[in-house]
Amino acid sequence: MHLSPEPGVWLAAILTLAGFSFLWKDNPMFKVMEHMLVGVSAGYYLVQYAYSAIFKKLYVPLVKQGNLLFAGCAVLGLMAFARLFPKRSWLSRYPVAFYVAAGAGYSVPSTIQARVIKQMQVTMINVFDQGSLGAGVSSFLLFVGVITVLLYFFFSAEHRGPLGAASKIGIVTLMIGFGASFGYTVMSRITLLIGRFQFLLGDWLGFL
Amino acid sequence: MAGMKGLDRTIIYWGVAFSIVIPLLWPIGFSTEVTSQVRDIHRFIEQMPESSAVLMSFDYEPATIAELDPMAAAFLKHLFQRRARVMGMTLLPGGVGLAENLLRQEAAIAGMEYGRNWLFLGYIPDGTAAMLRMGEDVAMVFPTDQYGTALDSFPMMRGVKSYRNMGLVICLSSTAMPQLWAQYAHDRYGAAVAVGATAVEAVRLYPYHDSGQLVGFLGGLKGAAEYETLIQTPGDGIRGMDAQTISHLFIVMMVVLGNIGYAATKWRGRAGASTGRNHAPVA
């Protein structure tokens, strides 16, 4: 055992234990840790946004390099704060409109291309020409899964007969997907706990 | 078994804690099987020409370092072994300190020099706009590095203008950023994109790997352990896998016992109803 001599490690260890103490019950140590987290995060984010966005992306090009195009951006940015004044709050809609229009303009076509057309192409393949039996079966299951899940969400006809059977396969496929997703989530959460224990046992107590 | 329903939850907390602590203190050494998603990235980096420029975006914050730091460290070790020129950046404000520390630490271990072998570009707001503009000119998004030095003054940036001049783009993320990197950097500009993602996000990445939009991806701590196995450098990924396996077995056991307890309670309720016991009082 080799206890860490660093005050920062001790502080982090105490705050970690304060976080874990919520499993017992809500208590003052947990509250202190919670408020510190919120306060420190807010301060850290404010500095990062101010330095990276306002200083580097506005002050430097506008004031230091004299690029007046950025004056228009500054005005649009300031208009967003008009929400704080009820009589002038309508002004804040202009920067929002600009942002939504630009965002939709560059994201809609590429989203359709990347997430719909490209994925459809991968589904429309010859399952008998996949190189191996395993790959062929996998492609076939993918094809069946996509079609039956789409049929499950087809509500213009009653789910009876062949449509009912297909939608049942669709819901089984969805359940398998949800199960896999939940399994991954459990794995993710356990990893976070492992990380904390590695820190407590290794960096703090020196057992690892 | 019916008593499982009233089990004190603190027993489960202690069970999970012991199933993690014991394997960490006394490792078992379970082997890690490497999946094709991970092997594809390793093979791609091995086949890249030496000194290729690689953009590495640390799109995660402190909450997920347990999953993503081991991946980032493994990627950096491999890239520095291959003498790649690494440009670090982040699209999340909380990623600045993490990226900077990890880049410095791994560069120091590998003996890499700032500005010649690696660079830290810092944080840029509005990720999608940044991804798009870097397809035209990196210097338009990052005119300087994090510390204010002009990009064109660094020797490693000679000949690096956009994705076209980069061997690989790596995104380490706990959010939906990997899909956006695939959508913009790969689909629009043809960049090769590899991903290290938290396990929660990894499940959404299989279609992107199948479609060729991603070179490959590392999912959760298991992905990090797989990559460490491939580069033969054990790190926190491999060290954490014993604890991960044992704790999963404990959770599976609890789920099975819980379901048996639930079924037993239901069965006893039915049996009680059929023999006239357990009747609810009539108002």
Boltz contact constraints between the chains, C-beta under 6 A:
constraints:
  - contact:
      token1: [A, 23]
      token2: [B, 13]
      max_distance: 6.0
  - contact:
      token1: [A, 45]
      token2: [B, 93]
      max_distance: 6.0
  - contact:
      token1: [A, 48]
      token2: [B, 93]
      max_distance: 6.0
  - contact:
      token1: [A, 48]
      token2: [B, 123]
      max_distance: 6.0
  - contact:
      token1: [A, 52]
      token2: [B, 123]
      max_distance: 6.0
  - contact:
      token1: [A, 53]
      token2: [B, 125]
      max_distance: 6.0
  - contact:
      token1: [A, 110]
      token2: [B, 183]
      max_distance: 6.0
  - contact:
      token1: [A, 114]
      token2: [B, 183]
      max_distance: 6.0
  - contact:
      token1: [A, 114]
      token2: [B, 187]
      max_distance: 6.0
  - contact:
      token1: [A, 118]
      token2: [B, 211]
      max_distance: 6.0
  - contact:
      token1: [A, 119]
      token2: [B, 207]
      max_distance: 6.0
  - contact:
      token1: [A, 122]
      token2: [B, 210]
      max_distance: 6.0
  - contact:
      token1: [A, 122]
      token2: [B, 211]
      max_distance: 6.0
  - contact:
      token1: [A, 180]
      token2: [B, 203]
      max_distance: 6.0
  - contact:
      token1: [A, 181]
      token2: [B, 203]
      max_distance: 6.0
  - contact:
      token1: [A, 184]
      token2: [B, 199]
      max_distance: 6.0
  - contact:
      token1: [A, 184]
      token2: [B, 200]
      max_distance: 6.0
  - contact:
      token1: [A, 184]
      token2: [B, 203]
      max_distance: 6.0
  - contact:
      token1: [A, 185]
      token2: [B, 200]
      max_distance: 6.0
  - contact:
      token1: [A, 187]
      token2: [B, 199]
      max_distance: 6.0
  - contact:
      token1: [A, 187]
      token2: [B, 220]
      max_distance: 6.0
  - contact:
      token1: [A, 188]
      token2: [B, 198]
      max_distance: 6.0
  - contact:
      token1: [A, 188]
      token2: [B, 199]
      max_distance: 6.0
  - contact:
      token1: [A, 188]
      token2: [B, 200]
      max_distance: 6.0
  - contact:
      token1: [A, 188]
      token2: [B, 220]
      max_distance: 6.0
  - contact:
      token1: [A, 190]
      token2: [B, 247]
      max_distance: 6.0
  - contact:
      token1: [A, 191]
      token2: [B, 66]
      max_distance: 6.0
  - contact:
      token1: [A, 191]
      token2: [B, 67]
      max_distance: 6.0
  - contact:
      token1: [A, 191]
      token2: [B, 220]
      max_distance: 6.0
  - contact:
      token1: [A, 191]
      token2: [B, 221]
      max_distance: 6.0
  - contact:
      token1: [A, 192]
      token2: [B, 66]
      max_distance: 6.0
  - contact:
      token1: [A, 194]
      token2: [B, 20]
      max_distance: 6.0
  - contact:
      token1: [A, 194]
      token2: [B, 240]
      max_distance: 6.0
  - contact:
      token1: [A, 194]
      token2: [B, 243]
      max_distance: 6.0
  - contact:
      token1: [A, 195]
      token2: [B, 66]
      max_distance: 6.0
  - contact:
      token1: [A, 197]
      token2: [B, 20]
      max_distance: 6.0
  - contact:
      token1: [A, 197]
      token2: [B, 21]
      max_distance: 6.0
  - contact:
      token1: [A, 197]
      token2: [B, 24]
      max_distance: 6.0
  - contact:
      token1: [A, 201]
      token2: [B, 24]
      max_distance: 6.0
